[in-house]
Amino acid sequence: MRAQDIDALVSVGRPALSPDGAFAIFATSRPDLSANRDVGQLWRIDLPHGAPRRLTRGVADASPRLRPDGGAVAFLREDAKGRRQIFVVAAAGGEPVQTTDTPLGVGAFAWSPDGATLAFTARVPERGRYGSVEGLDAAAEAPRRITGVRWHANGLGYIGDRPSHLFVVPAPDLDAEPLYETAARVRAEGSDGPHARSVPADATQLTHGSASYGAPVFTADGGHVLAIVETIEHEARDLRSRIVAVAVDGAGERTVLGPEAGLAVSEVAVAPDGALFLLAYDVGEDGRDFVAPGTGLWHLDAAGAHPLTDPETVDLGEVGSHIGFDGDDLLVQDRTRGRVHLLRVTRKGRSSVVLGGDVEVLGHAAAGGRIVVAIGTPTSFGELAEVVDGRPHLLTTFGEALGAAGLVQPAEVTIPARDGHPVHGWVAVPDGEGPFPVILQIHGGPFAAYGIRAFDETQVLVDAGYAVVYGNPRGSAGYGRAHGRSIRQAMGTLDFTDVIDLLEGVVAADERLDADRVGIMGGSYGGYLTAWTVAHDHRFAAAIVERGFLDPVAFAGTSDIGSFFGDEYVGTDPEAMAAQSPMAMVSQVRTPTLVMHSELDFRCPLEQATRYYTALKRQGTPAEMLIFPGEDHELTRGGRPRHRVERFAAVLDWWNRYLPIVP
């Protein structure tokens, strides 16, 4: 595929399944170059043999949730001001009804068991901020007083002056008379006319104060909404979660799980019989141990939280992972060796694989004796499938467009490292006999992983004539918790030798690959390891360091995760930090380096790039810097499509100059 073919990267979100299993609702999303944004709609497919059809025709409709009786779908859609609001549409189709009108948009939401109410979270701005006073722009706002250890978040900005609160709103009557705009007329002096309504009913705010509430879900009796509470700490970061039950009638809240449990919780799920389950991990005595967290499934009862999966071997922490129910059993998504499999877990903790093989399960639903999944595969970025006899029966064909753009199927490899450890990865090679120049790609994280799903970053390089080697060195996810924790306060050690050994082993085994013409690139942690590698190994013709974690000292005071990330991964001792810092080693770099970064990256802030680039220039190392305006840390995955294509153009231009296909 070529850069312009990102239009074919259709992703499929978490599906919703009707109670009788008769139909499924799901959302798609894809980059659109002409619109210069991601676009998508909701789809419906009747099971088992129906064809998918668009249920909505919005620009970016997402996150469908079926009403418990299956008769209606709530979902998120941008209103006229670009704010994501809840809309509700009949499951058979029709005109969606806007249900919320929040000033900063809706976060997460959930149906009540009787389908009469929706609970949702929304950020509430301080008076005078974020357009809450007409004519008062951001530059004229009052100064912000910051007293905690964190104050901003990547992709959002400041957080302390717009906490996320919990609301409930009546579900709309889809058969009611529509709302109409109020016409102007002359009124008595001093009297105000009725304000035009955009939604059928006003929402009721259930929580207040400076804390934020997230991940709402109703209790089985509908009387309370469970939510995860997050408070900005004053002295030190604490990842331990508090779960509360907030009374729908406004009678207040009570704690269901306190910080003393020592768990960081990402999801609370309520079984049909009212039992509570969590996706969570143990953060240790100090509340900050997140390295290779071992996210698992927990049962929460009156006696506390009890693990149902083994955090040392099962990893439920993949982005988008969630809990589903199939009878008395639970369904969860296990990240393993570049795949994400669907597991069934009983309430006694026995697990079995529901869907394995070469798939990445992106979401799932079960009802009426059926299980449907959103999956990525080596030939498709996203499809909806039904699990039949342990295999995915595809219900969509979104991957056809990507296949028509041209995909090379990578070969899976395992190379022994110098200490004997097996390094797992892939190599993608263009058609022909070669010899081909080779690019070593390094993923972010570190506790993340390359997988088997079709990957545009690799495919564009292969189309241009490069062989690409990429894998999961120690520190990566999907190989057990010990594998992920092996580089804790030892970054640039085993991970460095693993990627080098992978590269050398793959190149030595394939005569089509030119060992004398190699480049290296990576983003985020991959940017870190790229910068670290070129300071210690000078074989590379050039390097691309993208959105990198490059200076642990500056990171602590600038990143949205600076209050804990570096402390856990490189430690706090100045000598130990310097021994793991690319910035401290920059004087050793001789490799021509392109530094790429996004202007609004608050995860690895722009200062990481500018200081590193400046050091390269001052010492005479050939270097260039490319900064993308208006983008954050997610540029390569969710940035504006035109910026993504321009980024690819810059990458290929750099390689063409320093690592041309023809020597």
N, C-alpha and C positions, 0 to 999 in steps of 0.2 A: 504494500500500500504506500501511497504518497501522502504528504502532509495534508493536502486538500481533501483526502478521503476520510478525515475524522468525522465528516457528516454521517458516515456509515457506522460509527461507534454507538449503536443503540444499546442502552442499558435497560434492564428490567428490574423494577423495584419489588419490594416485599408484597406478595399477593394476598388477597382476601378471598375466602371461600364461603359460599352460602351454607347455611346450616345443614341442608340436605345433600351438599356436594354437587348440586346441579349446575352451578356456574361459578366462574372465578372472575374477579376484578383485579386488574393490575395497572400500574403506570409505567410508561416508557419515558426515556429522556435521551436526547442526543445533542451534540453540538451542531449549530446551524450557522454556516458562514455568512449567509445573506442577512440573517437577523442579528448576527454577532452575539449570540447568547445560546444557552441550552434551552431546548424546546421539548415539550412532551405533553401527552394526554393520557386519559384513562381509557382502558380497553376492557371489553367483556368477552368472555368465551364460554359458550354452553358446552357442558361436558356430557359424554366423552368425545363427541365427534364434531362439535361445532367449529366454525371458523372465527378467529378473533375479529372484532369490529370495534371501532372507536365509540366510546360511550360519551366522551366530552370532546370539545374542540377549542379548549383554551390554549394559551401560549405555553404555560408551564404547569399544568395540573399534576399534582403529586400526592403521595401518602394516602391512598384510599383505605377507608375503614368501613366495613359493612355494619349496618345496624344489626343488633342481635337477631332480629327476625328475618334478616336478609332482604328487606324491602327497600332499603335506601342506602346510599353511600355518602359518607362525609369525606371530604378531601380538602387539600390546600390549593388555593389559586390566588394569584396576585390581583388586588383591586386596582382601581384607576390610578392610585398613587404608588403602585408598585409594592404594596404591603401584602404579605401572605395572610389571607383570611380563610376561615372555614366556610366552605360551600357544601350544600347537600343536594343530591340529585336522586331521583328514583332509580332503582337498580336496573330497571328495564330501559332507562333513558328518559330524556326530557330536558327542560330548562333548569339548570342549577339555581338554587336559592342561596344568596349570601346570608350567612348566619352570624358573623362577627364583624365588628368595625373597630379594631384596636389601633391605637396610634402608631405602634411600632411593629405590628404584625403578630401572628400566632406562632408559637413554638410547637409543642406537642399537644395531642388531644386524645380523648377517649369517649366512647359511648357509655351511658349508664346501662345496667342490665335490662331495664324495661324499655330502652330506646327513646325515652322521653326527654333526656337531658344529655348535653355534651359538656364535659370538663375540658379545660384547656389552660395552657400557660401562655402568658404574654408579658413582655417587658413593659414596665410602667416608668415613664421618664419623670425626672424631677421637673417641677414647674420651671418653665423658661428654657428647657433644653430640648434638643431634637425636634424643633418646630412646634413645640407645644404652645408657644406664644407667637402669634402671627406677626411677621416682620422682624423677628429677632433671629438673626442667623448665627451660625456656630461661632464666628469670630467675635460676636458681641456678647456671648454668654458670660456668666460669672466664672471666676476661677474655680477649679476643682480642688477641694481639700482631700488629700489622700493620707490615710493613717494605717492602711493594711499593707501586707506583703505583696499584693498583686492588684492590678488596676485595669488591665485590658486583656483582650482575647483576640486571637487571630481570626480574621473574617468578620469581626464585630466592632472592635474598638473598645472604648471605655465601658466598664461594666458596673462600677459602684454607684453610678447615678441613674441606672435603669435596671433595677432588680427584676427578676422574672417572678410573677405572681400567679396564683391559681384562681381561676374563674369557672363559673358554670353558667350555661345559657340554655333556655328551652330549645329543643329541636324544632325546626320549622314544620308547619303543616304544608306539605307539598301540594295540597289541593286548594289552599286558601287563595283569596284574591291577591294578585300581585300588588306590590307597593308602587305608587306613582309619585312623580315629582310634584311638589306643591307649587301651584301657579301664584305669581305675584298679584297683589291687589292693594288698594288704598286702605290703610287702617287708621284708627284714631291716633292722634299724636301721643307719643309716649308708650304706645302698646307694641308688643312684639308679636310677630306672626308665628305660627307653628313652624318648628324646624322640620325640614324634610328628613324622613327616616330612610336609612339605607338597609336596615335589617329589621326583621319582624319583631324582635324582642331585645331588650337590653340585657347584657351580661351582668352577673353579680360577682363582685370580687370577694374571694373567701380569705385571702391572706394579705398581710400588710407588713411593713417594716423593711429592713435593709437586706434580709436574707433572700435568696432565690430558691424557687421551687421548680422541680423538673420531673419528667417521666410520670405523668399522672395516670392512674388507673382506678376504677371504682372497685370498692369491696363488693362481694357477691350479693349483699342485701341492698346495695345502692345508697346506703346511708352515709358513706364516707368516701373521700377520694384519697388514695395513698399517693404520696409524692416523696421525692428525694430532696432534702434540704441542703443547700450549699451556702456557707457563710464565709465572707472574706476574713481571713485570719489577720490578727494584729501583729504577731511576733514571728511565727514560723508556719510554713505550709503544713497542713494536716489533711491527708487524703481520706480520712475515715468519714463514712457517710452517716447521716441521720435520716431515718424514714419516719414520716408522720402520717397519721390518719386525720384528715380535715373533715369536719362535719359539714354536710351539704346544707343543713339548715342554719349554718352560721354559729353553731354552738362552740366553736373553737377547735383545737387540735390536740392530739396526744401522740406521744412518741411510741412507735412500734418497734424500732430498732435504734439503739443509741450508739454513739461513737465508741463506747467501751467494747463493742463487739469486734472492733478492729478491722472492719470490712469497708472497702471502696465498692459501692454498688452502682451498676450501670442500668439495671432494669429490675422492676418489681412486676411480677405476673401473678394474676389471681386465677386459680383453677375453677372450673365450673362448680365444684363443691365448696369453694371458698378458701381452700388451702393456698398459702402464699409461698412463692418461689422467687429466687434472686439469681441474677448473674452478678458475681462479685469476686473479689480477691482479697486476701489477707495482706494488709500493708505494714505489719509488724508493730513493735512496741512504740516506735516513734511516729507512726502514722504516715511514713513517707517512702516506704520500700515498695516501689512500683516496678523495679527492673525485672523483666520477664515475669509479669505478675501472676501467671497461672490462673486466668479467669475461669471460674467453674460455676457449676449449678449448685445452689443451696436451697434447703427447705427451711422456712422460717415458721416456728410455732411459738407457743407461750414460753417454752424453755430456752429459746434462742435460735440461732442459725446453725444448721447441720449440713456439711458438705455431702453431695451425692456423686460427685465426680472427683477424680484424682488430679490435682493441679500440676503434678509432676509430669503427667503423660497426656492429659486432655487439655486442649486450649480452646476456650470458647470466646476468645477476645477479638476475633476478626471484626473489622468495621461492619456494622449492619447485623451482627449476630443477635439473635433474640430467642425467646422461649415460646414454644407452641405446645398445644395440648392435643393428644389423640387418645380419647378415653381417659383412663387413669394415668397414662404414661405421658412423658414430656419429650418434646422434640427440640434438639439444640444443634448448633453448627460447630463442628470441630475442625480447627485449622491443623493440617498435617502434611508435611512434605510437599508444599506447593499446591495442595488441594484444600478444599473445604468440604467435608463430608457431613451428611445429616445423620445424627445419632438419635436413637430412642433410649430414654433412661427411665427405668421404673422408679417408684417411690422408695424402693429399698436400695437403689443405687446400682442396679444391674444395667449395663448398657450394651447396645448392639447397633450395628451399622444398618441404617435404612437405605441410604444411597451413598455409594462409594465410587471409586474409579476416577477417571480424568474429568472431574467437575469441580467448580467452585460454587457452592451453594450460597446464593446472595440473599435468600429469604425463603420462607415456607409457610404453608397453612395446611390444616387437616380438618376435615368434617365429612360426615356422611359416608365414611368408609374410604375416602380418597385422601391422598396427600399430593399437593401441587408445590412446585419449587420454582424459584427464579434461579437460573444457573448461568455461569460462564463456562465456556469450553475452549479447546484449542482453536476452534474454527468460528467461534461466535463470542461477541462481547456480552450478549445477554439473550436468553430465551426463557419462555415459560414451558414447563414440562410437568407431566404427571408421573409419579413414581409407580411403576408397574413391575412387580416381581424383582424389586431391587435395582431396576434400571430406569433411566429417564426416557419417557416417551414424549418427544417434542410436540408441543402444541402450537408453536410459532416458528417462523422462518426468518427472523430479523437478520441472522448471520449471512444470508445470501448476498446482500449488498456488500458486506465486508469481503466475502469470498470473491466476488466479482472484481474487487479492487486489487486482489492478488495477495495471498498470504503464503509465507514460507513456514513450514512446520518445523519447529526447533527439535533437535535431538536431545534427549535427556541423558545426562552423564553423572557419574560419581567418580571423583578423583581423590586418591589418598593424599592427604597433606603430609608434610615432612615428618610429623609425629605419628602418622598412621591414621589420623582422624579422617573419616570419609566426608568430603566436601561435595554437596549435592548441587547440581545446576543444569544449565542448558547451553547449547550452542546453536545459533541460527546462521546458516551459510547460504549465500546467493547461489543460483544455478550456475553451473560451469565448473571448470577445472581449477581456476585460480591461477597463481596464488592471490589470495585476497588479504587486504589489510584487515587488522583485527581491532575491535573496540571492546574493552572491558567495561561493562556496566555494573554499577553498585547501587543497591536499593537504599531507601531511607529507613528510619526507625530509631535505633537499630532493631528493636523487636518487631520486625515486620518481615515480609518475605516476598520474593518473586514467586509467581505461580504459573499454572498451565493455561490460564485464560489468555486469549488473543491480546497482544500488548502492542499498542501503536508505537511506543518508544523504540522497540526493537525492530518492528516491521519497516518503519521508514528508513532506518539505517541499512537494513538488508536490501531494500529496494534500490538504494543508492549505490550498492556494490560492496558493502562492508560485511564481514563476518562479525557476529556479536557473541561474546561470552558473558554469561550472567549467572549468578548463583546465590546461595544462601550460606554465607560464612558463619562461624560461631558468633553468637549474639543475635542471630535471626530467630524468628518464630516458626513453630511447626515441627520442632525436633526434640521436644521435651524442655522442661524448665531449666535444667542444668546447662543445656546448650545455650539458652538465652542469657543466662547469668554468668557465663564463663568470661565475659569481657568487662564485668562490673569493676570499675576503678582499675581497669587494665585495657582501656581502649587503645587501638593501634598496635596490638600485640598479636593474639591468635587470629583476629579478624583480618589483619593485614597479611599475615602469612597465608591464610586460607585463600584469599582472593588471588594472590600471586601464584600459589600452587595450583589453583583451579585453572588459571590462565595458561600456565606452563604445561600442565598435563593435557589440556584440550588441544593446544597448538601442536604439541609433540605427537599426538595421536592422529593428526589429520594433515596430510601433505598439502591440502588446498589452502592452508592457513600460513601466512607469512610471519614468522616469528620476529623478523627484523623490522616490521612495520606495524606498530601497535599504538593505540591511544587508550585513554581512560576517561571516564566521566561518571558523575553521580550527583544526586540531589539530596539535600537535608543531611542525614547521617551519611548518605552516599557522597555528598559534597565534602563532609569531614574526612572520610576514608580516602577519597581521591586526593585531597590536599595533603593528607598524611603520607600517602603512597609516593607521590612525586617528590616529597622531601627526602625519601629514603631509597627510592629506586628510580634510576635515571634512564631507563630503557625506552620510555614513552616519547613518541614524536610530539605529542601535545596532550593537553588535559582540558576538561570542562568542569569547573567547580560551580555547582548550582545551589542556591539557597542554603549554603552550608552552615553547619555548626563549627565555627572556625576558631573562636576565642572564648574559652570557658569563663574567663574573668569578666569580660564585658557582657557575656550572655546572662549572667546572674542578675544584672541590673536592668536589662532591656527586654528580654524575652517574656512572653506571657506564661511560660513554664520555667522561667529562670529561678523561681523560688525553690525548686526541688530537683529539676532534671540533672543539671550539672553536678549538684552535690552527690547524687546517687551514682552517676555514671563515672565521673572522674575524681570525686572526692572534694575536700575543701583545703587540703594541705597545699600551699603554694608550689612547693617543689613537685609534688605528685601531679598537680594540675598542669604545670609547665611540661612535664614529661609526657603528657598525653595531648598537648595542644598544637594543632597545625600552625597557629599564629606564632608560637614560640620557636617553631622549626622552619619558618618561612625563609630564613636566610640560606637554607640548604636547597631551595627549589631552583632548578635551572630550566625546567620544562615550560615551553610556551603555554600560557594558561588563559582561557576565557572564563571570566567570572560573571555569572548570570544571577540576577536577583530581582525580586519584586518590591516595588516601592512601599507597599502596605503590608509587608510580611512582618507580623508580630511574633511568629514562632521562632524563626531565625532572623532577627531584625537586620535591616539594610546595613547597619553599622558593621556587622560581621563581614559583609562583602567589601565595603569601602575601605576598611582598615587593611584587609588582606591584599586587595588590589593595590592600594597605595604602597604597601611594603614591597610588593613585586616590582612596581615601577621604580621605586627609589633605588633598588639594588640592581636594576638593569635587566631583570627577567622579562622577556617578551610577554606582554599581557594586554588584554582588552577587557572592558566591562560593559555589560548590557543590562539596563535597568528597565523593567516594565512598569509603566504608570498604572495606578488603579488596581493592581493585582496584589494578591496575598500569597501565602505559602502554598496554596492549592492551584497555582497557575497551570501546571501540566495536566491536572485532572479536572479542574472546574473553572479555569480561566476563560476569558472571552475567546471565542474560537479564532478570531483573526490574530490575536496575540499568540495563540498556540501555534498557528501556522507560521507566523513571523519568527517565533522561537525555533521551530524546525528549520526554517531557512537559515537562521544564524548558525545553528549547529552544523548543518551541512556545509555552509560556507567555510566555517572554521576548519572542518576536517578536510575540505577540498584544498585549503591552503597549506595545511601542515601534514596531512596524511592523505594525499591524493590517491584515487583508485589506481591510476597508472603512475608508477614511480617516476 
